[in-house]
Amino acid sequence: MATDRMNIVQFWPSVDGPVIEVDDLSFRYRSMSETGRAWTLDHLSFHVDAGEILGIVGPNGSGKSSLLKVLSGFLPAGEGDVRLGGLSIGKRSRFDVARLVAVVPQEYAQVFPFTVAETVLMGRFPHRTARWWSMGIGDETANDLACAHQSMIDTDVLPLAGRLISDLSGGERQRVMIARALAQEPKILLLDEPTAFLDINHQIDICSLVARLREERRLTVVLVSHDLNVASQYCDRVLMLKEGALCRLGTPDETIRPDVLWMVYGCDVVVDAHPQTGRPRVTMPIGAGRM
Amino acid sequence: MDLASSWTHTGAVLTFHRWVTVIGALLLTSVGVFALCLQFGATSVGLGTVARAIMHLVRGGEAETTSLETSEMIMIQIRLPRVLLGFLVGSSLAAVGVTLQALLRNPLADPYVLGVSSGSAVGVSMAMLIGIGSAFMLLPVLPLFGFAGGLLALLLIYRLAQSQGRLPIHSLLLAGVILNAILTAFIMFITSIMEPNRSAGLMAWLMGSLTAPGYPALSVFVLYALLVLAMLMHKAQSLNMLTLGEETAQSLGVETEGIKKQLFALTALLTGAIVSVSGMIGFVGMVVPHAVRLLIGSDHRLLLPASALVGGMFLAVADTIARTIMAPAEIPVGIVTALTGGPFFLYLLLWRKDRMV
């Protein structure tokens, strides 16, 4: 265990500097390079600081999910470089990345029913101390169990521990996915559309949970959302993508503006100040809003 | 441990204790079932004779076979290898079924879905067509032909499915299913040009038959199957991750491409061997995993060995029924597995639905 910790510390030199550095990143899918089509991600450069919540927004097909997949290491960076904690993601092993980055997928496609506790404990996989003769039985240490326990407390799913995932509601399931991600003890949390398919109550639930976890665990969060209000209210900075290129990056006040949104989405929207936070709030206009 | 004990001991997760309990109970039951299956046959043999025959065998009583009674001879020469083969084939089928259902993320997968089995079947059919099979030499010729056919099919499917070093699951499934269809047509063609009595023999073999080869060949198969089963068991935790989807599995630190290739190779190698020695015994590989999963949950570290044991017992019992119910004639064991396993599975499904509501 001690050596594992040492490894992470060694590969994680600066805690207060940028956690994610994206340097002139370009990416396209293999089938596209054959037909000579444009880049899916087009020469992106930005960085994310420790403890920051960065929102990625943009129209359908602008490359949001692809960017998230490159950040998680699922897709290889085509050109340019992505560095996590100062070290290029391509130079890190899959195992190493899994200890730094946890992903909460958009939907939980499940073939066979696992219980909530089983699902959360799977988050301990990158930290397991495998013994070849044990075949994985009883590999969970007391520390693994304690960590999964705390993750379930933090996300309020402990009472559901013995239930099957397939029997849960969408909001409960999303919280379980976050609990599994937390059990990985990551430095970086990547969320893909965390509030899609959720009613307003659960949207608030998940968003405030993410905000709270950032405080408690000093997590760096990158979230992709279609919901501009989620991005505005909960993110420190917002990154706007259009056709794979970085269109605007800045605080919600700098990015969630009618002129910027016109440029990115090509439609008129009403933007006013949120009565509680003062941050920009986006609503649909009445009547002919589009050209 | 204290703070976590509220959920670790309620069956929410697999504990070492639960694993030992379930597997221990199944092992004990297996021994009992094994002994029972040895007793029944065209002639019934008492438990005492079973024990004596096994003692003879254990002491290496090969030289004193002349001093054995007829019933002990039957036991050693025919029934013991057959029950052993049945048990191991059932175990392998169930284990391969569990693995493929997780690898392909498809509850309908069974050991025969990927076409390797048809490759083996073509190998055996060819051997029968050119008449090699009828001449029994010391070597188990039919299984060797079958295994070679299975290996060829494995390589072909892999070539077809892989692209740029990756093995996409949907390509694997498609290539397997299509090759399966083509090879099945080929087998049909072979049966149609065979002499009638030989084609009847081939059809019976295709439906699945447990005729044990001699002890040397049998022990090779036993060692081979046990080795592959152990290697599959070693991948159980990765199987759990794979059922969550490749992207999630990767984000949890699993080298999915490598694991997928290993699992495909292991299951294909085992399937080829099973089909070579026993034909295509249906139903065990698909239904046993589902039935066991309904009862003990989805964690493959327990599901895989438990399914293997249950599959072994199931096929050993089914084969005992197949060779006793119309004795001295035998019915194909595949009919018994389908007729007993199907309704039992439906019962389990309904029983579980009742409890859920």
Interface residues (C-beta under 8 A of the other chain):
Chain A: R30 K69 S72 G73 F74 R94 F95 V97 A98 R99 V101 A102 V103 P105 Y108 A109 Q110 V111 F112 P113 F114 T115 V116 A117 E118 L121 M122 G123 F125 P126 R128 W132 M135 G136 I137 G138 D139 E140 A142 L145 A146 A148 H149 M152 L158 A161 G162 Q184
Chain B: M1 L3 A4 S6 W7 T8 T10 G11 A12 V13 L14 T15 F16 W19 Q101 A102 R105 N106 P107 Q164 M233 H234 A236 Q237 N240 M241 T243 L244 G245 E247 T248 Q250 S251 L252 G253 V254 E255 R293 G297 S298 D299 R301 L302
